[in-house]
Amino acid sequence: MKKVSYAAFGGPDVLDLIDAEEPHAGPGHIRVSVRAAGVNPVDWRLREGQVLGAHPVELPAGVGLDAAGVVDEVGEGVTDVAVGDRVFGEGADTYAEFAVLSAWAPMPDGLSFAEAAGYPSVVETALRIIDEVGVRPGQKLLVGGASGGVGSAVLQIARERGVTVIGTAGAANQDYLRELGALATTYGDGWVERVRGLGPVDAALDLAGSGVIPDLVALTGDPAKVVTIADLGAPEFGVRFSGVAGSVPDALAEAASLIARGRLHIPVEKSYALTEAAAAHADSRAGHTRGRRVIVI
């Protein structure tokens, strides 16, 4: 089968499309014929040799956590899916023609494979960091870098929980944030004053890693009310860096419920072929995404 792999840490150019042996589903796992794989920042962070404490990598390594596809192999003890079912979920080395998943759920009706592949990790991350930052109904949450996949999920899930959200993003994404129910403002010079003009901030999430942690602490008044998924230096300011996943099956179930009820939608901004994985990583690292980027097999 074809699979994206890298034999050394480095830039996008270390990615190769190779011929590899097909993986097989062990006990409690399933294998899917991958139709689409989500592109997540953790993919290129691992390729660069970052966050290895939380996610050890043995070289050569495959790429990708999220996938949507058709079940073609069921491991021992798995009873909730059968060969031929359409699922989305999380596993390992999903930039490939076949991948083994450790967590999955039936694909919600009406979703394409490309759309479905964009949900697993971002919804798990969104649910986790909303809980970790401790924001409650009736409070106001500031989300820095709000237009990407995780931000799109945070805005909609927080809105569903009765939380008012202020989102920062580039000028081109202001209407997009408003469509998701957020109070929108741009980052850049004067952004702190613009946020203050929208009212007191009870908690804040940093999704972009753009060096704003001290400002977020000042806006909330408490480093315990700030969580980042993007700034590895945040603990120096007493701020939590959240990088360890919670329950992926629970997150997938909640995602499927929200999608089915029309309460969650994350658009696919751009799709790539397996041969374009390096370009997908370069674009993801550059930021300014509206929604998700996916690899389509």
C-alpha positions in Angstrom: 0.0 0.0 0.0 1.0 3.7 -0.3 1.9 5.5 2.9 3.4 8.8 3.9 6.5 8.4 6.1 9.6 10.2 7.3 13.0 8.8 8.4 14.4 11.9 10.0 12.9 14.9 11.9 12.8 18.1 9.8 10.8 20.2 7.4 8.0 19.1 5.0 10.7 17.9 2.6 11.4 14.9 4.9 8.1 13.4 4.0 8.1 10.5 1.5 5.4 8.5 -0.2 6.5 4.9 0.2 5.3 1.4 -0.5 4.6 -0.2 2.9 3.2 -3.4 4.3 -0.5 -3.2 5.1 -1.3 -3.0 8.9 -3.8 -5.3 10.5 -6.4 -4.9 13.2 -5.4 -6.4 16.5 -7.8 -7.0 19.5 -10.1 -4.1 20.1 -9.1 -2.3 16.9 -10.4 -2.0 13.3 -8.8 -1.4 10.0 -10.2 1.0 7.5 -9.7 1.5 3.8 -8.9 5.2 4.2 -10.9 7.6 2.1 -9.7 10.8 3.8 -7.3 11.8 6.6 -7.3 14.9 8.7 -4.3 17.2 8.7 -3.6 18.4 12.3 -0.9 20.7 13.7 0.3 17.8 15.8 1.3 16.0 12.6 3.9 18.6 11.6 4.9 19.2 15.3 5.8 15.5 15.5 7.6 15.6 12.2 9.7 18.5 13.4 10.6 16.7 16.6 8.4 18.7 18.9 6.1 17.4 21.8 7.9 14.1 21.8 7.5 13.9 25.6 3.7 13.5 25.2 3.9 11.6 21.8 7.1 9.5 21.5 8.1 8.8 17.9 10.2 5.9 16.6 11.8 6.6 13.2 11.0 5.8 10.5 7.4 7.0 11.3 4.1 7.3 9.6 1.9 10.4 9.7 -1.6 11.2 10.8 -4.1 10.5 13.6 -7.5 11.1 12.0 -9.3 9.2 9.3 -12.7 8.5 7.7 -13.2 5.3 5.6 -14.8 2.0 5.2 -14.2 -0.8 7.7 -12.4 -3.8 6.0 -11.0 -5.7 9.0 -12.4 -6.1 12.5 -10.2 -7.1 15.5 -11.1 -9.6 18.1 -13.6 -8.3 20.6 -15.0 -5.6 18.4 -18.8 -5.9 18.1 -20.1 -2.5 17.3 -19.1 -2.3 13.6 -18.8 -4.7 10.6 -16.9 -4.9 7.4 -18.4 -2.3 5.0 -19.4 0.2 7.6 -18.5 3.9 7.1 -16.7 5.3 10.1 -14.6 8.2 11.3 -12.1 8.0 14.1 -8.6 8.2 15.4 -5.6 5.8 15.1 -2.1 5.9 13.7 -0.4 6.5 10.4 -3.6 7.6 8.7 -1.9 9.2 5.7 -2.1 5.9 3.9 -4.4 3.6 1.9 -5.1 1.5 5.0 -4.9 2.4 8.7 -5.8 0.9 12.0 -8.1 2.9 14.3 -8.3 2.6 18.1 -11.4 4.8 18.4 -14.3 5.3 15.9 -17.9 6.1 15.5 -20.4 5.7 12.6 -20.2 8.5 10.1 -23.1 10.9 10.6 -25.5 10.9 7.6 -24.9 13.6 5.0 -21.1 13.9 5.6 -18.6 13.2 2.9 -15.5 11.3 3.9 -13.4 14.5 3.5 -15.7 16.3 6.0 -15.8 13.4 8.5 -12.0 13.1 8.5 -11.8 16.7 9.8 -13.6 16.1 13.1 -12.0 13.5 15.4 -8.9 15.2 16.9 -10.3 18.8 16.7 -13.5 17.9 18.6 -11.6 15.9 21.2 -9.2 18.9 21.7 -12.0 21.4 21.8 -14.0 19.5 24.4 -10.9 18.9 26.5 -9.6 22.5 26.6 -13.1 23.9 27.3 -13.3 21.6 30.3 -9.7 22.3 31.4 -10.1 26.1 31.3 -13.2 25.8 33.5 -15.5 28.2 31.7 -19.2 28.1 32.7 -22.5 29.0 31.2 -23.0 32.8 31.2 -19.3 33.5 31.2 -17.2 34.9 28.4 -14.4 32.9 26.7 -11.7 34.5 24.6 -10.3 32.2 21.8 -7.1 33.3 20.1 -6.7 32.0 16.6 -10.4 31.0 16.4 -10.9 30.3 12.7 -9.1 27.0 12.3 -10.5 23.5 13.0 -10.2 23.5 16.8 -11.4 27.1 17.0 -14.4 26.3 14.8 -15.3 23.5 17.2 -14.7 25.5 20.3 -16.9 28.3 19.2 -19.8 26.1 18.4 -19.5 23.8 21.4 -19.1 26.8 23.8 -22.1 28.4 22.2 -24.1 25.2 22.7 -23.1 25.3 26.4 -24.3 28.8 27.0 -20.9 30.5 26.9 -20.3 33.8 25.1 -17.2 33.6 22.9 -14.9 36.4 21.7 -12.8 35.1 18.8 -9.7 36.6 17.2 -8.7 36.0 13.6 -7.5 37.7 10.5 -9.7 40.3 8.8 -10.8 37.8 6.1 -12.3 35.5 8.7 -14.3 38.0 10.8 -17.7 37.2 9.1 -16.9 33.4 9.5 -16.5 33.8 13.3 -19.7 35.8 13.5 -21.5 33.0 11.5 -20.4 30.6 14.3 -21.9 32.9 17.0 -18.8 34.6 18.2 -18.0 38.2 18.9 -15.2 38.7 16.4 -12.2 41.0 16.4 -8.8 41.0 14.6 -5.5 40.3 16.1 -2.5 42.6 15.5 -1.8 46.0 17.0 -4.4 47.1 19.5 -6.1 43.7 19.8 -6.0 43.7 23.6 -7.9 47.0 23.7 -10.4 45.8 21.1 -11.0 42.7 23.3 -11.5 44.8 26.4 -14.0 46.8 24.4 -16.1 43.7 24.1 -16.4 43.2 27.9 -14.6 41.3 30.7 -13.0 38.0 29.9 -13.5 35.1 32.3 -11.2 32.5 30.5 -9.0 32.3 27.5 -7.7 29.7 25.0 -4.6 30.1 22.9 -4.9 28.1 19.7 -2.3 29.9 17.6 0.9 30.1 19.7 1.6 33.7 18.6 3.2 34.9 21.8 0.1 36.3 23.4 0.2 34.3 26.7 1.1 37.3 28.9 -1.7 39.3 27.4 -4.2 36.5 28.0 -3.1 36.3 31.6 -3.6 40.0 31.9 -7.1 39.9 30.3 -8.3 37.1 32.6 -6.4 38.1 35.7 -5.4 34.5 36.4 -3.0 32.2 34.6 -5.1 29.3 35.8 -7.9 30.6 33.5 -5.7 30.3 30.4 -5.0 27.1 28.4 -2.9 26.8 25.3 -2.4 24.0 22.7 0.2 25.9 20.7 2.7 27.7 22.9 5.3 25.3 24.5 6.7 28.2 26.6 3.3 28.9 28.3 4.2 27.0 31.6 6.8 29.8 32.3 3.8 32.1 32.9 1.9 29.5 35.0 -0.3 28.6 32.0 -1.2 25.0 31.2 -0.1 23.5 27.9 -2.7 20.9 27.0 -1.3 18.1 24.9 -2.6 14.8 26.2 -5.9 13.5 24.7 -8.9 12.6 26.8 -11.5 10.1 25.9 -11.6 9.9 22.1 -14.7 7.6 21.9 -16.7 10.0 24.1 -15.6 12.9 21.9 -16.6 11.1 18.7 -20.0 10.3 20.2 -20.6 13.9 21.2 -19.4 15.1 17.8 -21.8 12.7 16.0 -24.6 14.0 18.2 -23.9 17.6 17.6 -23.5 17.1 13.8 -26.7 15.1 13.6 -28.6 17.9 15.4 -27.1 20.6 13.1 -25.2 22.2 16.0 -21.6 21.6 14.7 -20.2 22.0 11.2 -16.5 22.4 10.3 -15.9 23.2 6.7 -13.1 21.7 4.6 -11.0 24.6 3.4 -8.7 22.5 1.2 -8.1 18.9 0.2 -4.8 17.3 -0.9 -3.7 14.1 -2.5 -1.3 11.7 -0.7 1.5 13.0 -3.0 0.8 16.6 -1.6 1.3 15.8 2.1 4.3 18.2 2.3 2.2 21.0 0.9 -0.6 20.2 3.3 1.9 20.5 6.2 3.4 23.7 5.0 0.0 25.3 4.6 -1.1 24.0 8.0 2.0 25.4 9.7 1.4 28.8 8.0 -2.0 29.1 9.8 -4.8 31.4 8.7 -7.0 28.3 8.0 -10.8 28.5 7.9 -12.0 25.1 9.0 -10.0 22.0 8.1 -7.4 20.7 5.7 -7.6 17.0 4.7 -5.8 14.4 2.7 -8.1 12.6 0.2 -7.1 9.1 -0.8 
